[in-house]
Amino acid sequence: MTGVPRVGVVSLSQGTRPADLARGLASLAAQVDVELDVIVVGNGWEPTGLPTGVRSLALAENLGIPAGRNRGADLVGGDYIFFLDDDASIPSPTFLADAIAQLEKDPTIGLLQPRVVDPSGKESPRRWVPRIRKGDPARSSPVFSVWEGATLLPRTVFDSTGGWAEPFFYAHEGIELAWRVWDAGKRTWYAGDLVAHHPAIEPTRHEYYYRLNARNRVWLAKRNLPWILVPLYVGSWTGIQILRWARRPAALRAWFGGWLEGWRTAPGGRRGIRWVTVWRMTLAGRPPLV
């Protein structure tokens, strides 16, 4: 026993951002007061040239973001698990030790997401603060979705959630994981006093972006919500998207294509959250209706 927390770390990559990946891995190597078990998962890519001590897993094809993370999680050990995207890094060498200290101080927290900052000084996208009332990005609070690029959980909590939603492939898996943390009796926490770095770029606005966002929004409800809440949740988000993209008919067409796909297809792996979880989320400020 080393007497320090042991953290399994999963970095998912398709090999298209080697400089960013190297930066992220270097930020992990600089961490103090923790013991790390790091694996780079190549999603349709064989990782090469990794630092000493970093293991690799090559997946023959791109299985999607959630499945890729889960494959890595299966192979790392530790009392905690940390997911770091290949274009993210953690600038403070005490980041993981500080984050774990927060979890140990408040055992009601089951998932922690830090504040995300562009290292070049660009303005951070509002979506990086995963709450309706964004306010001061440095303010910490419970949340009901997460930016998935840097997330820390106790291993027991992650295992109890069933992991990332593999059928989603891309988009909204962070909402489902957050909901399932709440359903495990814990809270999902936005730690505004901890910082991760990530370039401030918009998601690629191709047709699949809108389609998968819509399909997965419907699947999210069908997989997780009590059935009576499913049409209410999907209906509220349908109204939001119509208002948001009213002047972008091509985006709306793609979005509604995914919306129909979501209703017509099975999302797999349903495990509805309990009504007590709905009540806890409501008391914490956001019932799962929007």
RARAKA-V628306 format. One record per backbone hydrogen bond with DSSP energy under -0.5 kcal/mol. CO is the residue of the C=O (numbers start at 0). NH is the residue of the N-H. E is the energy in kcal/mol with one decimal. If there is no record, write none. Layout:
BEGIN
((CO/NH/E) (CO/NH/E))
END
This chain:
BEGIN
((4/6/-0.5) (4/34/-2.9) (5/78/-1.5) (5/79/-1.6) (6/36/-2.4) (7/81/-3.0) (8/38/-2.3) (9/11/-0.5) (9/83/-2.3) (10/40/-2.8) (11/85/-1.0) (12/42/-2.8) (16/20/-2.7) (17/21/-2.5) (18/22/-2.0) (19/23/-2.5) (20/24/-2.6) (21/25/-2.3) (22/26/-2.0) (23/27/-1.4) (24/28/-2.3) (25/29/-1.4) (27/30/-1.7) (32/4/-0.6) (34/6/-3.0) (36/8/-2.7) (37/54/-2.4) (38/10/-2.4) (38/40/-0.6) (39/41/-0.6) (39/56/-2.3) (40/12/-2.7) (40/42/-0.9) (41/43/-1.4) (41/44/-0.8) (41/58/-2.9) (44/46/-0.8) (50/53/-1.9) (52/54/-0.6) (54/39/-2.4) (56/41/-3.3) (56/58/-0.6) (58/43/-0.9) (60/62/-0.8) (63/67/-2.2) (64/68/-2.3) (65/69/-2.3) (66/70/-2.3) (67/71/-1.7) (68/72/-2.5) (69/73/-1.8) (71/74/-1.5) (71/75/-0.7) (72/75/-0.6) (78/154/-2.8) (79/7/-2.9) (80/152/-2.3) (81/9/-2.6) (81/83/-0.5) (82/150/-1.8) (84/87/-1.7) (86/198/-0.6) (88/90/-0.5) (88/196/-3.2) (91/94/-1.7) (92/31/-2.5) (93/97/-3.2) (94/98/-2.7) (95/99/-2.7) (96/100/-1.9) (97/101/-1.6) (98/102/-1.9) (99/103/-2.6) (100/104/-2.1) (101/105/-2.0) (105/108/-2.0) (107/109/-0.5) (107/186/-2.3) (110/188/-3.1) (111/151/-2.2) (112/190/-2.9) (114/195/-2.6) (116/197/-1.9) (117/120/-1.7) (121/117/-0.5) (124/127/-1.6) (125/128/-1.8) (127/129/-0.8) (128/130/-2.4) (129/143/-0.7) (131/133/-1.1) (134/136/-0.5) (135/138/-2.2) (140/189/-3.1) (142/187/-0.5) (145/147/-0.6) (146/149/-0.7) (148/84/-2.8) (149/113/-0.7) (150/82/-2.6) (151/111/-2.6) (152/80/-2.9) (153/157/-2.3) (154/158/-2.6) (155/159/-1.7) (156/160/-1.4) (157/160/-0.6) (157/161/-0.7) (157/162/-1.1) (158/161/-0.8) (163/165/-1.3) (164/167/-1.4) (165/168/-1.1) (167/169/-3.2) (168/64/-2.5) (171/175/-1.7) (172/176/-2.2) (173/177/-1.8) (174/178/-2.6) (175/179/-2.5) (176/180/-1.8) (177/181/-2.1) (178/182/-2.3) (179/183/-1.0) (180/185/-1.9) (181/184/-1.8) (186/109/-3.3) (186/110/-1.3) (187/142/-2.5) (188/112/-2.7) (188/190/-0.7) (189/140/-1.7) (189/191/-1.0) (190/114/-1.2) (190/193/-1.5) (193/114/-2.8) (195/116/-2.6) (196/88/-1.7) (198/200/-1.4) (203/205/-1.2) (205/208/-0.9) (205/209/-1.1) (206/210/-2.4) (207/211/-3.0) (208/212/-1.8) (209/213/-2.1) (210/214/-2.9) (211/215/-2.6) (212/216/-1.4) (213/217/-1.9) (214/218/-2.6) (215/219/-2.9) (216/220/-1.5) (217/221/-2.5) (218/222/-2.8) (219/223/-1.5) (220/224/-2.0) (222/270/-2.4) (223/272/-4.0) (225/228/-2.1) (225/229/-0.8) (226/229/-0.8) (226/230/-0.6) (228/232/-2.7) (229/233/-2.5) (230/234/-2.2) (231/235/-2.1) (232/236/-1.9) (233/237/-2.2) (234/238/-2.1) (235/239/-1.9) (236/240/-2.3) (237/241/-2.2) (238/242/-2.0) (239/243/-2.5) (240/244/-2.6) (242/245/-0.6) (244/247/-2.2) (247/251/-2.1) (248/252/-2.6) (249/253/-2.1) (250/254/-2.6) (251/255/-3.1) (252/256/-1.6) (253/257/-1.9) (254/258/-2.3) (255/259/-2.3) (256/260/-1.9) (257/261/-2.4) (258/262/-1.6) (259/263/-2.2) (260/264/-1.5) (273/277/-1.8) (274/278/-2.3) (275/279/-2.3) (276/280/-2.7) (277/281/-2.0) (278/282/-2.7) (279/283/-1.7) (280/285/-2.5) (281/284/-1.3) (286/288/-3.0) (286/289/-0.9))
END
